[in-house]
Amino acid sequence: MGLFGNLFHNEIAMDLGTANTLIMLNDQVVLNEPSIIALDTITGELVALGKKAMEMHEKTPESIRTIRPLKDGVISNFHAAEQMIRGMIRMIFEGKKSLIKTAQKMVICIPYGATEVEKRAVRDSAENAGVKELYLIHEPIAAAIGIGIDIEEPQGSMIIDIGGGTTEIAVISLCGVVCNQSLKIAGDQLNKDILNFMRRSHNLLIGERSAEKIKIEIGAALQELDDTPADFTVIGRDMMTGLPKEVTVNYSEVSAAMEKSISVIEESVIKTLETCPPELAGDIYRKGIYITGGGSNLKGLDKRLEMKTKLKVHICENSLLSVIKGTSTSLKKLKTMKHILVR
């Protein structure tokens, strides 16, 4: 392509998530990093971001502070978000021949329930990080495109996208969201449920990273599974003695700890189905419900929703990538898909 060919192809798609941020460039996932940065508390300079910053999280001295710039799917720390976006863009262009080390054109996905203020925070953070032309796309739309649904058809499709900060439940038809529920109960809340359970039931203080590990290894939406995972050992600080202690937990305990949050998601799925127009409800009955996002990997979640809704529930393949794939597709087909993007 040559040097000048590369100059003008810095077009990237970004899934700016509460837990992880993914970037696609030329149909390849070129970055998949935790959404976290580490700053020097004295100079304010960026010390680390992504995986390196996550390794420091909850282990830093006073001179270093780790910050997660997003909360509940939206930017909560504007300055940190700008530094993170700028740093991640720089990471993907390191070593490339392009003279321009920033994104000329970018599509970022946002929760469907994002307010105008929250959208403005995303726009400002990206533009201050050097992005020249920016578009936004709603997460449920991006997820639907990413799993191969033809959103332009007059057919109803139901998507449940369970991320780190938000759960998006939407019925999509003719390129739009017909009815939806946007919840601030997702992966992070499930981690908090596990933290509270360990403190309450085992007098053990653990960190976010340990809670996340428990959720990934033995987290379950049902207290009785056909294929039961092995018990999990976690190390924390004993609240009584202040000393390190090891505790073993099983999946049914963890399931009980997360029950309240999972029930809210379950009830929101029912509420969305209740508000769905009858003709679209017929489409969903025939096609079933699609679950994507990191939370879709929760053991037994599909069976639980099937029992509750009496509908077939499909867990999407490569569920962690569906939103970024859809975001990338909308960037590639910008001329024909501009009407589904948010400016």
Protein Blocks (a to p, Z undefined) as FASTA:
>chain_A
ZZmlmmmmcccdddddfkbccddeehiafbdcdddddddfklopafbgcjllmmmgopac
fkbccddfbgghiafblklmmmmmmmmmmmmmgoiabfblcdfbdcddddfklcfklmmm
mmmmmmmnopabdcdddfklmmmmmnopafkbccdcddddddfkbccddddeehiafbdc
ddfbdfklmmmmmmmmmmmmnopacdfklmmmmmmmmgcfbfbdfbdcdddddddddfkl
opacdddddfklmmmmmmmmmmmmmmmmmmmmmmpcfklmmmmmmnopadedjklmpghk
lmmmmmmnopacdddehkllmmmmmmmmmmmmmmmmmmmpcZZ
